[in-house]
């Protein structure tokens, strides 16, 4: 009976010690500034709302300004760290983004006939975040995002995140012609690049550097 009591007491001591060290770890992490991803901000505490005007599109890609603007607003709204407002007069800061260019390059060729089997689309942007009173909070003169697409079925990376988010599945791939495969992927490239660019801009201008 006495040995059982001793074991119970020892178990209670281990539980208390475990709780104590867990509590100390939480306090230490908080003191060091660690937060859950998406919940923190490097912005000054008084910057609580952002206005995102339509992106300036200097490329020849039609409709890209609207796609990029919507991607930015969705990205900044997703975490709720700062509010995205409809008017500059309601904002503490303004995010201006400019698309410098969109280019498409051959990434891979097949054999001696120079038949392209993979193309890379590249978007280059610039952006800055300023207080509505003028002072600069963040700036990047050049941000680059890219995505490759296969123009032949053998060059399509079906395990990639961009393919998984697209409109065709691995089972459909074998039923489509090379041209259909290319066109299907091309429709997804610009929205994917806009979403990736928006994420990079948010991470650079707002999210803490973990």
N, C-alpha and C positions, 0 to 999 in steps of 0.2 A: 504493500500500500504506500509506504514511504517513497519507494522508487518511482511510483506513478506520479506522486505529487511533485517530486523533483523534476521529472520530465516535463510536466505541465508548466512549472515555473520557468524552466529553461526555454521552452517553446515561447512563452509569453515574452521573455527577455529578447529572443530573436526577432519576434514580430515588432516589438517596440524599437529595437535598433534599426530594423529595416525601414520602418516608418520615419524614424529620425533622419537617416541618411537620404531617403527619398525627398523629404522636406528640405533638407539642406541643399540638395542638388537643384531643386526648383528655385530656391532663393538665389543660389549662385548664378544660374542661368539668367534669371531676371535681372540680377545686378549687372551682369555682363552685357545686357541688352539683347539677348536672344529672344526672338518672337517667332510665331508661326508664320510660314511663308504667306505673303499676301496681306498680312495683318499690320505690317509696319510701314513706315514712311521715312524718307530722308528729308522730306520737305519741312520747312519751319512750321511749328504748331499752329500758327494763325492762317496757314494756307489750307483751307478746307474745301474749296470749290474751284473747279477748272472749267474754262470755256474752250471748246475745240472747234474753231471755224473750219470751213471746208478746206481740205488739203489743196495746195497748189500743185498742179500737174504739168510739168515741163516735158513730159514724154509724149510720144505719139499714140500711146495706148488709150483708146476711147473709153470713157466711163470709169477710169481708174481713180479719179479724184473722189467720186462718190463711194466707191468700194473701200478705199483706204480710210476715208473719214469715218465711215460706219464701223470699220474694224477697230479704229482707235477708241471710239466712244464705247463700244462693247467691252474692250479690254480694260479701260479705266473704270467702267461701271461694275465690272465683274467682282472686284474685291471690296468695293465700298469704302476704301481708305479716303478717297476724296470724292466729292459729288461732282458730276458732270452737269453743268447748267446750260440753259438754252440761250442766254444772253450774256454778253461780256459785262454788262453792268451788274450782273449778279455774282460775278466771279472774283476770286482772289488772285487768280493767275490765268494766263492764256497760253495754250499750246499751239504753236504754228509749225506745220510740217510741209516740206516741199519735196516732191518727187523729181529728182534730177534727170533720170533716164531709166529706160527699160531696154535691155539688150538680150539677144538670143545668140548663143554660140554653139558650135559643134563641139561636143565633149569627146566623142569616140567615133572612129570610122571603121568600116569593115572591109578588110582585104585591100586589093589594089584598085578597086573602082571608086573609092572615096565615098561610098554610100553611108550616110550618117545613120547610126543606130541609136544615138543618144544626144539630146539637145539640152542645153542648160539655159534657163531664163534667169536673168540677174536684174534686180531692182536696186537702185542707189538713191538714198534719201538724205535729207538734212532736216534738222528740227531744233527748236528752242522753246523753253518754257520760261516765261517772264511774269513777274507780278504785274497786275493791271496798272500799277503806278510806275512801272518801268524797269526796276532792277532785274537782272538776269538770275534765274535759278538753275538752269541746265541748258547745255547746248551741245550739239554734235554736228560737225560740218559734213560728215559722211558716215552713213550706215549702209551696210550692204547685206542683202538677203538673196538667196538663190535656191533654185530647185531644178533638178534634172528630170527629164522625161524620156522614156524609151520610144524610138520611132520604129522599132522592130520588137516583136513579142519576146524574143530572147533577151532583150535589154531592159525589159520592164522589171523593176524590183518590187515584187508583190508583197514583200515583208516590210516595206517602208511605211512610215506613218502617213505620208502623203497619198500613197495608193490606197491604204486602208480607209482613209476619209473620202475617197473618190466615189464616183457613181458606178464603177464596174467592179466586179468581183473576180477572183482568180478563176472560177469556173466559167465565167463569161469570156475570159480572155481568149481562149482557144477558138471561139466562135466568130470573133471579129477579124476583119481585115487589118492590115498594118495601118492603113489610113484612118480607119475607125478607131483604132487603139490610140493613135497620135492625137486625133481631134478630141477624143474623150478626155485624155489627160490634159490637153491644152486648156480646156474649159475650166479645169480645177486649179491651174497654176497660179493665175492672178489672185483669186481669193486666198489661196494658201500663202502666197508671198505677202499679201496685205496683213493677214493674221499674224504671220511670223514677225513682220516689221513692227506691228503694233505691240507685240509682246516685248520686243527688244527695246522699244522706246519707253514703255512703261517700266521695265526693269532698270533702265539706265537713269530715268528721271525721277522715279518715285520709290521703287522697291529698295529696301536695305540690302547692302552687300554682305551676304552671309559667308 
